[in-house]
Amino acid sequence: MTTAEDRGIRQGFWGTFLCTLVRRLEEWLLPIRMRLGRKIMYDEQRKIVQVSSRQLIKGPCSQQELEAMQYAASSTSVPLPRIHRTYQLRQGLFIAMDYIRGESLEDLWARLTDGEKRKAVAQVWDSVRQLHACRPPSRLGGMTAASVGGGPVRDGALGVEDDGPAGLGPFVESADFVSVLDERTDFAEFPRQPDQVAFVHADICPRNIIRAADGKLYLIDWEFAGWWPLYWERMKWHFADFPPMPDFIRLMDEFSAEESGKTVT
């Protein structure tokens, strides 16, 4: 007579077998889905394809982006795309994630009243506060700039794109990171405070903020996120200002000043 334990073993075996089969089938179908899906971006460096009403696939992606999205999802309640699975292909890492149906803040901005703009930036700052409340774990031994896992960082503002060669760092000493900044005249005007190291998105701008049907503002494009000095967040929302949207920058600076108790400079 078959015991309950025997049935459990069989069910476990077939469950694992079916899961493996489904994953292999998904991997086999991936190139077809990428070719047939709606191409949001599709060039040699980056492919972002909506493959269903609720899912898109992006790649090649860096480990830095994957780590950042996983960390944000597990350590905060910040709205962001949920990761479905990853694919390791010859071209690199591809991430299947939620497709956030809605409009970017960039597209919405001109139609918003001054009050609605302030309310939107206040909601963005609710997410920013959560990110900045996260600190590097003690096991990393102290970091100034690193990926969530403690590895090198990539950031287009530093001349290291997420789809390019190996990143910079990781930086343990603040002086080492500052020396890299000093090589870029773009950053000379920005104060280097506050310099506490925290979890920073590093690409907060209207094109990377999606207002969904439920009214939530989702942060997308986490490829530059990691452990950075807090001042890097402000530098980046100024640096990423294209097309120029000065009132968004002004509101972000106002909320930043309120947060730090300092006057905007």
C-alpha positions as CSV (number, residue, x, y, z in Angstrom):
1,M,0.0,0.0,0.0
2,T,1.3,3.4,-0.9
3,T,2.0,5.5,2.1
4,A,1.4,9.2,2.5
5,E,5.2,9.6,2.5
6,D,5.5,7.8,-0.8
7,R,2.8,10.0,-2.3
8,G,4.6,13.1,-1.0
9,I,7.8,12.0,-2.6
10,R,6.1,11.4,-6.0
11,Q,4.3,14.7,-5.9
12,G,7.5,16.5,-5.0
13,F,9.3,14.8,-7.9
14,W,6.6,15.6,-10.5
15,G,6.3,19.1,-9.2
16,T,10.0,19.7,-9.6
17,F,10.0,18.1,-13.0
18,L,7.1,20.2,-14.2
19,C,8.7,23.4,-12.9
20,T,11.9,22.6,-14.7
21,L,10.1,21.7,-17.9
22,V,8.2,25.0,-17.8
23,R,11.4,27.0,-17.2
24,R,13.2,25.2,-20.1
25,L,10.2,25.9,-22.4
26,E,10.2,29.6,-21.4
27,E,13.9,29.7,-22.2
28,W,13.4,28.1,-25.6
29,L,10.5,30.5,-26.4
30,L,12.3,33.6,-25.3
31,P,13.9,34.6,-28.6
32,I,10.5,34.2,-30.3
33,R,8.7,36.2,-27.7
34,M,11.4,39.0,-28.0
35,R,10.9,39.1,-31.8
36,L,7.1,39.2,-31.7
37,G,6.7,41.5,-28.7
38,R,6.2,45.2,-28.7
39,K,9.6,46.8,-28.9
40,I,10.0,49.6,-26.4
41,M,13.7,49.7,-27.1
42,Y,15.6,47.4,-29.4
43,D,19.2,48.0,-30.4
44,E,22.6,46.3,-30.1
45,Q,23.1,47.7,-26.5
46,R,19.7,47.2,-25.0
47,K,16.4,45.4,-25.7
48,I,13.2,46.2,-23.8
49,V,10.3,44.2,-25.1
50,Q,6.7,44.0,-23.8
51,V,5.9,40.3,-24.2
52,S,2.4,40.3,-22.7
53,S,-0.1,42.7,-21.2
54,R,1.7,42.3,-17.8
55,Q,5.3,41.5,-18.5
56,L,8.3,42.9,-20.2
57,I,11.8,41.5,-20.7
58,K,14.9,43.8,-20.5
59,G,18.5,43.0,-21.3
60,P,21.3,42.7,-21.3
61,C,21.2,43.9,-17.7
62,S,24.0,44.2,-15.1
63,Q,24.1,42.3,-11.9
64,Q,24.0,45.7,-10.2
65,E,20.5,46.3,-11.5
66,L,19.2,42.8,-10.6
67,E,20.7,43.2,-7.0
68,A,19.1,46.6,-6.6
69,M,15.7,45.6,-7.7
70,Q,15.7,42.5,-5.5
71,Y,16.9,44.5,-2.5
72,A,14.4,47.3,-3.0
73,A,11.6,44.7,-3.2
74,S,12.7,42.8,-0.1
75,S,13.7,45.8,2.1
76,T,11.2,48.6,1.2
77,S,7.6,49.1,0.1
78,V,8.7,51.3,-2.8
79,P,6.5,50.7,-5.9
80,L,8.7,49.1,-8.6
81,P,8.4,46.3,-11.2
82,R,8.3,42.8,-9.7
83,I,10.8,40.4,-11.1
84,H,9.3,37.2,-12.6
85,R,12.5,35.4,-13.5
86,T,15.9,35.9,-15.1
87,Y,17.5,34.4,-18.2
88,Q,21.3,34.0,-18.6
89,L,21.8,34.1,-22.4
90,R,24.9,34.4,-24.6
91,Q,24.3,38.2,-24.8
92,G,24.1,38.5,-21.0
93,L,21.5,38.7,-18.2
94,F,17.9,39.3,-19.2
95,I,15.2,40.2,-16.6
96,A,11.5,39.4,-17.0
97,M,9.6,41.9,-14.9
98,D,6.2,43.5,-14.5
99,Y,5.1,45.8,-17.3
100,I,3.8,48.9,-15.4
101,R,0.8,50.2,-17.4
102,G,0.5,53.9,-17.1
103,E,2.1,57.2,-18.1
104,S,5.6,58.5,-17.3
105,L,5.8,61.7,-15.2
106,E,7.6,63.1,-18.2
107,D,4.6,62.8,-20.4
108,L,2.1,63.9,-17.7
109,W,4.1,66.9,-16.3
110,A,2.8,69.6,-18.7
111,R,-0.9,68.6,-17.9
112,L,-0.5,68.8,-14.1
113,T,-1.4,71.8,-12.0
114,D,1.2,73.2,-9.6
115,G,-0.5,71.5,-6.8
116,E,-0.5,68.2,-8.6
117,K,3.1,68.5,-9.4
118,R,4.0,69.1,-5.7
119,K,1.8,66.2,-4.7
120,A,3.6,63.9,-7.2
121,V,7.0,64.9,-6.0
122,A,5.9,64.4,-2.4
123,Q,5.0,60.9,-3.4
124,V,8.3,60.4,-5.0
125,W,10.0,61.5,-1.8
126,D,8.0,59.0,0.2
127,S,9.9,56.4,-1.8
128,V,13.2,58.2,-1.7
129,R,13.1,58.4,2.1
130,Q,12.6,54.6,2.3
131,L,15.6,54.0,0.1
132,H,17.8,56.4,2.0
133,A,16.9,54.8,5.3
134,C,18.7,51.6,4.1
135,R,22.3,51.4,5.0
136,P,25.1,49.0,3.8
137,P,25.3,45.8,5.9
138,S,28.2,45.5,8.3
139,R,29.5,42.4,6.4
140,L,30.6,44.8,3.6
141,G,33.0,46.4,6.0
142,G,32.2,50.0,5.1
143,M,31.6,51.3,1.6
144,T,31.4,54.7,-0.1
145,A,30.2,53.5,-3.5
146,A,29.4,49.9,-4.4
147,S,26.6,47.7,-5.8
148,V,24.2,46.2,-3.3
149,G,26.3,43.1,-3.2
150,G,29.5,45.1,-2.6
151,G,30.8,44.9,-6.2
152,P,31.9,47.6,-8.7
153,V,29.4,50.2,-9.7
154,R,28.3,51.5,-13.1
155,D,26.8,54.9,-13.8
156,G,26.6,56.7,-17.1
157,A,27.3,60.0,-15.4
158,L,30.7,58.6,-14.5
159,G,31.4,57.4,-18.0
160,V,30.6,53.7,-17.2
161,E,27.3,52.6,-18.7
162,D,25.5,49.5,-17.4
163,D,26.1,47.7,-20.7
164,G,29.8,48.6,-21.1
165,P,33.0,47.3,-19.6
166,A,33.5,46.5,-15.9
167,G,32.4,49.2,-13.5
168,L,34.3,51.4,-11.2
169,G,35.3,50.6,-7.6
170,P,34.0,49.4,-5.3
171,F,35.1,52.5,-3.3
172,V,35.8,52.1,0.3
173,E,37.4,55.5,1.0
174,S,35.3,58.6,0.3
175,A,38.4,60.4,-1.0
176,D,38.8,57.8,-3.8
177,F,35.2,58.4,-5.0
178,V,35.6,62.2,-4.7
179,S,38.7,62.0,-6.8
180,V,36.6,60.4,-9.6
181,L,34.0,63.2,-9.3
182,D,36.7,65.8,-9.4
183,E,37.6,64.6,-12.9
184,R,34.2,65.7,-14.1
185,T,33.6,69.5,-14.3
186,D,29.8,68.8,-14.4
187,F,29.8,68.0,-10.7
188,A,32.0,70.9,-9.5
189,E,29.0,73.1,-8.5
190,F,27.3,70.5,-6.4
191,P,27.8,70.3,-2.6
192,R,29.2,67.0,-1.3
193,Q,26.8,66.8,1.6
194,P,25.1,64.9,3.1
195,D,27.8,62.2,2.7
196,Q,26.3,59.4,4.6
197,V,26.2,56.2,2.5
198,A,22.8,54.7,1.8
199,F,20.7,52.9,-0.8
200,V,20.4,55.4,-3.7
201,H,18.4,55.0,-6.9
202,A,20.7,57.3,-8.8
203,D,18.5,58.0,-11.8
204,I,15.4,59.7,-10.4
205,C,13.9,61.8,-13.2
206,P,10.4,62.1,-14.7
207,R,11.0,59.5,-17.5
208,N,11.8,56.9,-14.9
209,I,8.6,57.5,-12.8
210,I,5.4,55.8,-14.0
211,R,2.0,56.7,-12.7
212,A,-0.1,53.5,-12.8
213,A,-3.9,53.2,-12.9
214,D,-4.0,52.9,-9.1
215,G,-2.3,56.3,-8.7
216,K,0.9,54.9,-7.4
217,L,4.2,56.3,-8.8
218,Y,6.5,53.4,-9.7
219,L,10.3,53.8,-10.0
220,I,11.8,52.1,-12.9
221,D,15.4,51.7,-14.4
222,W,17.4,50.6,-11.4
223,E,20.6,50.0,-13.3
224,F,22.7,52.7,-11.4
225,A,21.2,52.0,-7.9
226,G,23.4,50.8,-5.1
227,W,25.3,52.1,-2.1
228,W,26.2,55.7,-2.7
229,P,26.7,58.9,-0.7
230,L,23.4,60.6,-0.3
231,Y,24.5,63.7,-2.2
232,W,24.8,61.5,-5.3
233,E,21.1,61.2,-5.5
234,R,20.7,65.0,-5.8
235,M,23.6,65.3,-8.3
236,K,22.0,62.7,-10.4
237,W,18.5,64.2,-10.5
238,H,20.1,67.4,-11.8
239,F,22.4,65.6,-14.2
240,A,19.6,63.4,-15.6
241,D,17.4,66.4,-16.4
242,F,16.7,65.8,-20.1
243,P,14.6,67.1,-21.6
244,P,14.9,70.0,-19.1
245,M,12.1,70.2,-16.6
246,P,13.3,72.9,-14.1
247,D,10.2,72.9,-12.0
248,F,10.6,69.2,-11.2
249,I,14.3,69.8,-10.2
250,R,13.1,72.8,-8.1
251,L,10.5,70.8,-6.2
252,M,13.0,67.9,-5.7
253,D,15.5,70.4,-4.3
254,E,12.9,71.9,-2.0
255,F,11.9,68.5,-0.5
256,S,15.6,67.6,-0.2
257,A,16.2,70.9,1.7
258,E,13.3,70.2,4.0
259,E,14.6,66.7,4.6
260,S,18.1,67.9,5.6
261,G,16.9,71.1,7.3
262,K,19.2,73.2,5.0
263,T,18.6,75.9,2.5
264,V,18.7,74.9,-1.2
265,T,21.9,76.1,-2.8
